[in-house]
Amino acid sequence: MSSVVVAPPTPDVWLHPRWRGWSRAWRYLLAGGLGVALWMAQVVALTMPDAAGETAVAPSEEVVGGAIVLDLVLGVVALSLLPLRRRFPLAVAVATTAATAVSVVAIGPATFAIVSMSTWRRGRWLVVVGLTWLATTLYSTFVHVPRVWLADTSPATHITDVLIGLAVLALAVGTGQGIATRRELVASLHARAQAAERERALAAEVAREAERTRIAREMHDVLAHRISLVALHAGALAYRDDLSREQVVETAETIAGAAHAALAELRDVLGVLRDPAQPDAVERPQPTLQEIPALVAEAREAGAEVSLDTAGLAPDAVRELGASVSRTAFRVVQEALTNARKHAPRQPVEVVLAGAPGGDLAVEVRNRAFLTASSGHRPGVGLVGLTERATLAGGELEHGYQGDGTFVVRARLPWPA
C-alpha cells in the first residue's frame, strides 16, 4: 500500500505568480491611471496662473502638442511592455524607466515594473535601474521640462523634484522587496504544510503496517497451538487401532473444531512475522474482552471517572467469542481510554458493550473533549491502527467529534453464532 505524494511546486510559481483576468487588469489600470494622474498634475501646475495672472509656461502650440503626443505615446508603449516583465524583468524596468525622461505617463508603468523587478532580489539589477532612474530624473528636471515647458523654476525646486524622484524609487524597491519576502514566507509555509501532510500519510501507513505485524505476531502462538492439536489427534487416528467408535468420533470433532478455529484466525492475518532481532521471543498472552472490567478498574484507580455498561452484552457467550474479535474489542477500549486520559483528563468516560452471537459486538467509548475538529487537532496513529485492525477482523471502526462536544469511538465487530 503506497501513498501518492504530490511534488511541491517550483519556486517561481510562488515567488513570481502569473496573474490572469481581473488580477492582471487592475494592476495595469493602476499603473496607467497613476501615470495619467501625474501628467495631469504637471500640466495643471505648469499652466496655472500665478498671483500676477501669468502662467508658468509660454511655449509654442507646436511644441506643446508634440510634447503631449510624445508623452502619451511613450506612456502607452511603457504600459504595453509590462506583460513582458516576467520574461525580461531588467530590460522592461530599464526601458520604462528611460521613457520617464520625457514622459510623465510612463512613471506609472515604470514604477510598477521596478516593483516587479525588485521581487527577484538581484543586486546588480537594482544598481542598473537605480542609475537609469537617477539619470532620467536629472534629465527631465534640468533639461526636458525647462526646454519644452519653458518653466522658470528655482534650484530648490529642482532639488526637491530630484529628491521626490529618489523617494519614489526607494518606495518602489522597498515594496518589491516586501512582496518578495511575503511570497517566500507563503512558499515556505506551503512547503511545510506539504511536508507535514506527507509525514502524516507516512506515519499512518507505518502505523497500519506495524499493527498488521503486531497482530500476526500475537496470533502466532494461538495458531500454532490449534494446528498442533490437529496434528496430534490426526496422528492418533492414523496409528491407533484400539479406539472405539465413540472415541474416533470425539477425536474427529476435536480436529474439526480446532481446524475451524484456526481458519477463523487465519482470515484476520495477512502473514505471520516475527521480529528478526528476537526470533525466539515468546510474547505473553494477549488480553481479551473479559479483561475489560479490570482495565476499567485500573483506569479508575488512576483517577479517571469511567462507567462501564454491559447490560446489552450476553455474559455467558463472551467466553465463546473468537480470540481475534475479543482482543480487538479490548484494544479499542484500551486505546480510547488512553486518548481520553491524554486529551481530556479528569473528564467522565462512558464505555458501552453490547451484542450477542449471530450478530455484531458493538463497542462505544464516549468522553467530553476539550479540543474540537476546528482547533486543528487530529487523532493520532493509534486510531489508524485500530481502524485497520477492525477491518481485518471483518468489522468497522469510526471516530470523531460530535455536535454536543464529545469525542466518540464506535466499533462493530462480527460475532459468529
C-alpha positions as CSV (number, residue, x, y, z in Angstrom):
1,M,0.0,0.0,0.0
2,S,1.7,3.2,-1.1
3,S,0.7,6.8,-0.6
4,V,0.6,9.2,-3.5
5,V,3.0,12.1,-2.8
6,V,2.5,15.3,-4.7
7,A,5.7,17.1,-5.6
8,P,5.9,20.7,-4.3
9,P,5.5,23.5,-6.8
10,T,8.6,25.2,-8.3
11,P,9.7,28.4,-6.5
12,D,8.7,30.6,-9.5
13,V,5.1,29.6,-9.1
14,W,5.1,31.2,-5.6
15,L,7.7,33.9,-6.0
16,H,6.6,35.2,-9.4
17,P,3.0,34.2,-9.9
18,R,1.3,34.8,-13.3
19,W,-1.8,36.9,-12.8
20,R,-4.8,36.4,-15.0
21,G,-8.1,38.1,-15.5
22,W,-9.0,40.9,-13.1
23,S,-5.9,40.3,-11.0
24,R,-3.8,41.4,-14.0
25,A,-6.3,44.1,-15.3
26,W,-6.5,46.1,-12.1
27,R,-2.7,46.3,-11.9
28,Y,-2.4,47.7,-15.4
29,L,-5.2,50.1,-14.8
30,L,-3.4,51.3,-11.6
31,A,-0.2,51.8,-13.5
32,G,-1.8,53.6,-16.3
33,G,-4.0,55.7,-14.1
34,L,-1.1,56.7,-11.9
35,G,0.8,58.0,-15.0
36,V,-2.2,59.9,-16.3
37,A,-2.8,61.5,-12.9
38,L,0.8,62.6,-12.7
39,W,0.7,64.0,-16.2
40,M,-2.5,66.0,-15.5
41,A,-1.0,67.3,-12.2
42,Q,2.1,68.5,-14.2
43,V,0.0,70.2,-16.8
44,V,-2.1,72.0,-14.2
45,A,0.9,73.0,-12.2
46,L,2.7,74.5,-15.2
47,T,-0.3,76.2,-16.8
48,M,-1.9,77.6,-13.6
49,P,-1.8,81.4,-13.5
50,D,0.3,82.8,-10.7
51,A,-0.5,85.8,-8.4
52,A,0.2,88.2,-11.3
53,G,-2.2,86.4,-13.6
54,E,0.5,84.9,-15.8
55,T,1.1,81.3,-16.5
56,A,4.4,79.5,-15.9
57,V,4.7,78.3,-19.5
58,A,4.5,80.1,-22.8
59,P,5.8,77.6,-25.4
60,S,4.5,77.5,-29.0
61,E,1.5,75.3,-29.7
62,E,3.5,73.0,-31.9
63,V,6.0,72.3,-29.1
64,V,3.2,71.7,-26.6
65,G,1.3,69.5,-29.0
66,G,4.3,67.4,-29.8
67,A,5.3,67.1,-26.2
68,I,1.8,65.9,-25.2
69,V,1.6,63.4,-28.0
70,L,5.1,62.1,-27.3
71,D,4.3,61.9,-23.6
72,L,1.2,59.8,-24.2
73,V,2.7,57.6,-26.9
74,L,5.7,56.7,-24.7
75,G,3.3,56.1,-21.8
76,V,1.3,53.7,-23.8
77,V,4.5,51.9,-25.0
78,A,5.7,51.6,-21.5
79,L,2.4,50.2,-20.4
80,S,2.4,47.7,-23.3
81,L,5.8,46.4,-22.1
82,L,4.5,45.3,-18.7
83,P,3.3,41.9,-19.8
84,L,6.9,41.1,-20.7
85,R,8.3,41.9,-17.3
86,R,8.3,38.3,-16.1
87,R,10.4,37.1,-19.0
88,F,12.6,40.2,-19.2
89,P,12.4,41.9,-15.8
90,L,15.5,44.0,-16.1
91,A,15.0,45.1,-19.7
92,V,11.4,46.1,-19.1
93,A,12.3,48.1,-16.0
94,V,15.2,49.9,-17.8
95,A,13.1,50.6,-20.9
96,T,10.1,52.0,-18.9
97,T,12.4,54.0,-16.7
98,A,14.2,55.5,-19.7
99,A,10.8,56.6,-21.1
100,T,10.2,58.7,-18.0
101,A,12.9,61.1,-19.2
102,V,10.3,62.8,-21.5
103,S,7.0,61.1,-20.4
104,V,5.3,61.6,-17.2
105,V,2.6,59.0,-18.1
106,A,5.4,56.4,-18.2
107,I,6.1,57.0,-14.5
108,G,3.2,54.7,-13.5
109,P,4.3,51.7,-15.7
110,A,8.0,52.3,-14.7
111,T,7.1,52.2,-11.0
112,F,5.2,49.0,-11.5
113,A,8.0,47.4,-13.5
114,I,10.5,48.3,-10.8
115,V,8.4,46.8,-8.1
116,S,8.1,43.6,-10.1
117,M,11.8,43.6,-10.9
118,S,12.7,44.1,-7.2
119,T,10.9,40.9,-6.3
120,W,13.8,39.0,-8.0
121,R,16.2,40.4,-5.4
122,R,19.1,40.9,-7.8
123,G,21.5,43.5,-6.5
124,R,23.1,44.3,-9.9
125,W,19.7,44.8,-11.4
126,L,18.8,47.3,-8.7
127,V,22.0,49.2,-9.3
128,V,21.4,49.4,-13.1
129,V,17.7,50.5,-12.7
130,G,18.7,53.0,-9.9
131,L,21.3,54.7,-12.1
132,T,18.8,54.8,-15.0
133,W,16.1,56.3,-12.8
134,L,18.5,58.9,-11.4
135,A,19.7,59.9,-14.9
136,T,16.2,60.2,-16.3
137,T,15.1,62.2,-13.3
138,L,18.0,64.7,-13.7
139,Y,17.4,65.0,-17.4
140,S,13.6,65.6,-17.0
141,T,14.1,68.1,-14.2
142,F,17.0,70.1,-15.6
143,V,16.6,69.7,-19.4
144,H,13.3,68.5,-20.7
145,V,10.8,70.5,-18.5
146,P,12.7,73.8,-18.8
147,R,13.2,73.3,-22.6
148,V,9.6,72.2,-23.5
149,W,7.5,73.9,-21.0
150,L,9.8,77.0,-20.6
151,A,9.3,76.6,-16.8
152,D,11.4,79.1,-14.8
153,T,11.9,77.2,-11.5
154,S,14.4,77.8,-8.7
155,P,17.3,75.4,-7.9
156,A,15.5,74.5,-4.7
157,T,12.5,73.3,-6.8
158,H,14.8,71.2,-9.0
159,I,16.4,69.6,-5.9
160,T,13.0,68.9,-4.4
161,D,11.9,67.2,-7.7
162,V,15.0,65.0,-7.7
163,L,14.6,64.0,-4.0
164,I,10.9,63.2,-4.7
165,G,12.0,61.0,-7.6
166,L,14.6,59.2,-5.5
167,A,11.9,58.7,-2.8
168,V,9.6,57.1,-5.3
169,L,12.4,54.8,-6.4
170,A,13.1,53.8,-2.8
171,L,9.4,53.2,-2.2
172,A,9.1,51.0,-5.3
173,V,12.2,49.0,-4.4
174,G,11.1,48.6,-0.8
175,T,7.6,47.5,-1.9
176,G,9.1,44.9,-4.3
177,Q,11.4,43.6,-1.5
178,G,8.4,43.3,0.9
179,I,6.3,41.5,-1.6
180,A,9.2,39.0,-2.2
181,T,9.6,38.4,1.5
182,R,5.8,37.7,1.9
183,R,5.8,35.4,-1.1
184,E,8.8,33.5,0.3
185,L,7.0,33.1,3.6
186,V,3.9,31.8,1.9
187,A,6.0,29.4,-0.2
188,S,7.8,28.2,3.0
189,L,4.5,27.7,4.8
190,H,3.1,25.8,1.9
191,A,6.2,23.6,1.6
192,R,6.0,22.9,5.4
193,A,2.3,22.0,5.1
194,Q,3.0,19.6,2.3
195,A,5.9,18.0,4.2
196,A,3.6,17.7,7.3
197,E,0.9,16.1,5.1
198,R,3.4,13.6,3.6
199,E,4.8,12.8,7.1
200,R,1.2,12.3,8.4
201,A,0.4,10.0,5.5
202,L,3.7,8.1,6.0
203,A,3.0,7.8,9.8
204,A,-0.5,6.4,9.1
205,E,1.0,3.9,6.6
206,V,3.7,2.9,9.1
207,A,1.1,2.5,11.8
208,R,-1.1,0.3,9.6
209,E,1.9,-1.9,8.7
210,A,3.1,-2.1,12.3
211,E,-0.4,-3.0,13.5
212,R,-0.6,-5.8,11.0
213,T,2.8,-7.1,12.0
214,R,1.8,-7.0,15.7
215,I,-1.4,-8.8,15.0
216,A,0.5,-11.5,13.2
217,R,3.0,-11.9,16.0
218,E,0.4,-12.1,18.8
219,M,-1.7,-14.7,16.8
220,H,1.3,-16.9,16.1
221,D,1.1,-18.8,19.4
222,V,-2.7,-19.3,19.1
223,L,-2.5,-20.7,15.5
224,A,0.5,-22.9,16.4
225,H,-1.4,-24.3,19.4
226,R,-4.5,-25.1,17.2
227,I,-2.5,-26.7,14.4
228,S,-0.5,-28.8,16.9
229,L,-3.8,-30.1,18.3
230,V,-5.0,-31.0,14.8
231,A,-1.7,-32.8,14.1
232,L,-1.7,-34.6,17.4
233,H,-5.2,-36.0,17.1
234,A,-4.8,-36.8,13.4
235,G,-1.7,-38.8,14.2
236,A,-3.7,-40.7,16.9
237,L,-6.3,-41.6,14.4
238,A,-3.7,-42.8,11.9
239,Y,-1.6,-45.0,14.3
240,R,-4.1,-46.3,16.9
241,D,-6.4,-49.1,16.0
242,D,-7.7,-49.7,19.5
243,L,-10.1,-46.7,19.6
244,S,-13.8,-47.2,19.8
245,R,-16.3,-45.7,17.5
246,E,-17.2,-43.1,20.1
247,Q,-13.5,-42.2,20.6
248,V,-13.0,-41.8,16.9
249,V,-16.0,-39.5,16.6
250,E,-14.9,-37.5,19.5
251,T,-11.4,-37.1,18.2
252,A,-12.7,-36.1,14.7
253,E,-14.9,-33.5,16.3
254,T,-11.9,-32.1,18.2
255,I,-9.9,-31.9,14.9
256,A,-12.7,-30.2,13.1
257,G,-13.2,-27.7,15.9
258,A,-9.5,-26.9,16.0
259,A,-9.3,-26.6,12.2
260,H,-12.3,-24.2,12.0
261,A,-10.9,-22.1,14.8
262,A,-7.6,-21.9,13.0
263,L,-9.2,-20.9,9.8
264,A,-11.1,-18.2,11.6
265,E,-7.9,-16.8,12.9
266,L,-6.2,-17.0,9.6
267,R,-8.8,-14.8,7.9
268,D,-7.6,-12.0,10.1
269,V,-3.9,-12.4,9.3
270,L,-2.1,-11.3,6.2
271,G,1.1,-13.0,7.2
272,V,3.0,-14.5,10.1
273,L,6.0,-12.4,11.0
274,R,8.5,-12.4,13.8
275,D,10.8,-9.7,15.0
276,P,14.2,-10.7,13.4
277,A,16.0,-9.2,16.4
278,Q,14.2,-11.6,18.7
279,P,13.4,-14.7,16.8
280,D,13.0,-16.9,19.9
281,A,11.0,-14.4,22.0
282,V,7.7,-15.6,23.3
283,E,5.0,-13.0,23.8
284,R,2.7,-13.0,26.8
285,P,-0.9,-14.0,26.3
286,Q,-2.9,-11.2,24.9
287,P,-5.9,-9.6,26.8
288,T,-9.5,-10.3,25.7
289,L,-12.9,-8.9,26.2
290,Q,-13.1,-10.5,29.6
291,E,-10.3,-8.3,30.9
292,I,-12.2,-5.0,30.1
293,P,-13.6,-4.7,33.7
294,A,-10.1,-5.0,35.0
295,L,-9.0,-2.3,32.5
296,V,-11.7,0.0,33.7
297,A,-10.9,-0.7,37.3
298,E,-7.2,0.2,36.6
299,A,-8.3,3.5,34.9
300,R,-10.5,4.3,38.0
301,E,-7.6,3.7,40.3
302,A,-5.6,6.2,38.2
303,G,-8.2,8.8,39.0
304,A,-10.4,8.6,35.9
305,E,-14.2,8.7,36.1
306,V,-15.1,5.7,33.9
307,S,-18.5,4.0,33.7
308,L,-18.9,0.5,32.2
309,D,-22.3,-0.6,30.8
310,T,-22.5,-4.3,29.8
311,A,-26.3,-4.6,30.1
312,G,-26.7,-5.3,26.4
313,L,-23.9,-8.0,26.4
314,A,-24.7,-11.7,26.6
315,P,-22.5,-12.7,29.6
316,D,-22.4,-16.4,29.0
317,A,-21.5,-16.1,25.4
318,V,-18.5,-13.8,25.9
319,R,-16.3,-16.8,26.7
320,E,-17.1,-18.4,23.3
321,L,-16.2,-15.2,21.4
322,G,-13.3,-15.6,19.0
323,A,-9.9,-14.6,20.3
324,S,-9.3,-12.2,17.4
325,V,-12.5,-10.2,17.8
326,S,-12.2,-10.3,21.6
327,R,-8.7,-8.9,21.5
328,T,-9.8,-6.2,19.0
329,A,-12.6,-5.1,21.3
330,F,-10.2,-4.9,24.2
331,R,-7.7,-2.8,22.2
332,V,-10.5,-0.4,21.1
333,V,-11.4,0.3,24.7
334,Q,-7.8,0.5,25.8
335,E,-6.9,3.0,23.1
336,A,-10.0,5.1,23.7
337,L,-9.3,5.3,27.4
338,T,-5.7,6.2,26.7
339,N,-6.7,9.0,24.3
340,A,-9.3,10.3,26.8
341,R,-6.7,10.4,29.6
342,K,-4.3,12.2,27.3
343,H,-6.6,14.8,25.6
344,A,-9.4,15.2,28.1
345,P,-8.0,14.4,31.6
346,R,-10.5,14.3,34.5
347,Q,-13.5,14.1,32.2
348,P,-16.1,11.4,32.5
349,V,-15.8,8.5,30.1
350,E,-18.6,6.1,29.2
351,V,-17.9,2.6,27.9
352,V,-20.8,0.6,26.4
353,L,-20.6,-3.0,25.3
354,A,-23.5,-4.8,23.6
355,G,-24.0,-7.7,21.3
356,A,-24.8,-11.4,21.1
357,P,-23.8,-14.4,19.0
358,G,-25.1,-14.3,15.5
359,G,-24.9,-10.5,15.3
360,D,-22.4,-7.8,16.0
361,L,-20.3,-6.9,19.0
362,A,-20.8,-3.1,19.5
363,V,-18.2,-1.1,21.4
364,E,-18.6,2.5,22.1
365,V,-16.4,4.9,24.2
366,R,-17.6,8.4,24.7
367,N,-15.9,11.3,26.6
368,R,-16.2,15.0,26.9
369,A,-13.4,16.6,24.7
370,F,-11.5,19.8,25.3
371,L,-10.5,20.1,21.7
372,T,-12.7,20.2,18.6
373,A,-12.1,19.5,15.0
374,S,-11.9,23.2,14.2
375,S,-9.0,23.7,16.5
376,G,-6.7,21.7,14.2
377,H,-6.5,18.6,16.5
378,R,-6.2,15.3,14.6
379,P,-6.4,11.9,16.2
380,G,-3.1,10.0,16.4
381,V,-1.9,7.0,14.6
382,G,-3.3,4.7,17.4
383,L,-6.8,5.0,16.0
384,V,-5.5,4.5,12.5
385,G,-4.1,1.1,13.6
386,L,-7.3,0.2,15.3
387,T,-9.3,1.0,12.2
388,E,-7.0,-1.3,10.2
389,R,-7.4,-4.0,12.9
390,A,-11.2,-3.7,12.9
391,T,-11.2,-4.0,9.1
392,L,-9.1,-7.1,9.3
393,A,-11.5,-8.6,11.8
394,G,-14.3,-8.1,9.3
395,G,-15.8,-5.1,11.2
396,E,-15.5,-1.4,11.1
397,L,-14.5,1.5,13.4
398,E,-15.3,5.1,13.3
399,H,-14.3,8.0,15.5
400,G,-14.8,11.8,15.6
401,Y,-16.2,14.8,17.4
402,Q,-19.9,15.1,17.9
403,G,-22.1,18.2,17.9
404,D,-22.5,18.0,21.7
405,G,-18.8,18.4,22.3
406,T,-17.9,14.8,22.9
407,F,-15.4,12.5,21.2
408,V,-16.8,9.1,20.3
409,V,-15.1,5.9,19.2
410,R,-17.5,3.2,17.8
411,A,-16.6,-0.2,16.6
412,R,-18.8,-3.0,15.2
413,L,-17.2,-6.4,15.1
414,P,-18.7,-9.7,13.8
415,W,-19.9,-12.2,16.4
416,P,-20.4,-15.6,14.8
417,A,-23.1,-17.8,16.2
